[in-house]
């Protein structure tokens, strides 16, 4: 039963000393989530109240079915931006149709994640490499920040690419509403100062109180400062998502993107926090099921897609959360707000919500990682840079698609061109090492000694053959090729055919192929496919030194037991 409902584990083993931490963390994150949820809802193109809807039922469902005990699930900036760009292409932002599609999107994201968890497909996210994720996240953070300039400056800026927004701001600089800008800038400064003092202090809530107070007492809404106005309250939020085939088909690309990106963000922070707590284990496939159910059931309560958030999870952990009860407490606080407190958000300026979003995404711009990659791995740095530039210029969906393609291309390249080392003897020993890494190694004019550091199969077999042939062309005096096969874990039919042809080609040139340290399953494949008979079992050796000694002695030592051994 615990496999189906992971929460049963912490419920059955709950200790009284956990309650204080869970209660403190739950209230802290709940207070933080109220303004954040409203801000991210606005970023998604939805009325602010939908951010509160997304902060209730999904939190409770994840607390029961998720494996992380500190992960704070709810609206996040990245997913909100994907909703805005994806659904915004199908319906007018803020319209009833847009809202219906956003809720349907939550159902679709949930179904995708749940299905991935059931069929144990969590490994698929591994096709998004870290540089790609860092580049995409950094670019998306910049896009999110610039998308909020219209709320921060107080005049309408049409949606567009970052450079288009900058150009629009320059052209309409005189249209800036000064009170709006001052409120937004003041909120950003307040949030940054509070963040530097103590992350446990609910900066977003204080910014909200500051904004509401400034508008109410100074009458700034009469000076052009745009406010949230009426926020509907109550819990009349249950409803079945509107489903039609045309909408589902149109939303599939953005649903897949959110399912993957949301899970990547969630699992990354969940595992980072779990490393500090040794009393439970985060499981990728169960996380997919937990997030999937949170989105599926949440969609029946007017929630848009949610996932685990970095900042809230960090605060949740620092505030003392020990179990999923903290998330349930946060959800209860949001429900209380929906029932009794929504009327107090009437004078909340949009600029405050924009400031909360902008400060939250500043930390996603990973300049530190870019510097690290530039210094230590130029290939990964270019991958980071291409993904970031692609996202900025092409857009969010195209950017992540570019990142996926680049990641897969990188995997294909690495498996197609694995590391091959030419080995030499360490003088006075039986050891052989890479001639590019060690100096003063002894090499042989008539012997080419190779170590192939990968499995041999269709993707890299021709590369191996070409490497051997080109090495022989560089040194026509080679009469023996010795393959150190200790790193070759398996071989497929394509590589067997390649090896068969290579052995014949080498024989025609009076060159013998020797294989050393091949594991049992590999030797079984050689025997079944005739490679052993073609080469001669005496050309299989226990070690490189054994092969060299056999060749130098002029008599190849018969190793029938080694050649036929299957263990």
Order of alpha helices (4+ residues) and beta strands (2+ residues): alpha-alpha-alpha-alpha-beta-alpha-alpha-alpha-alpha-alpha-alpha-alpha-alpha-alpha-beta-alpha-alpha-alpha-alpha-alpha-alpha-beta-beta-beta-beta-alpha-beta-alpha-beta-alpha-alpha-beta-alpha-alpha
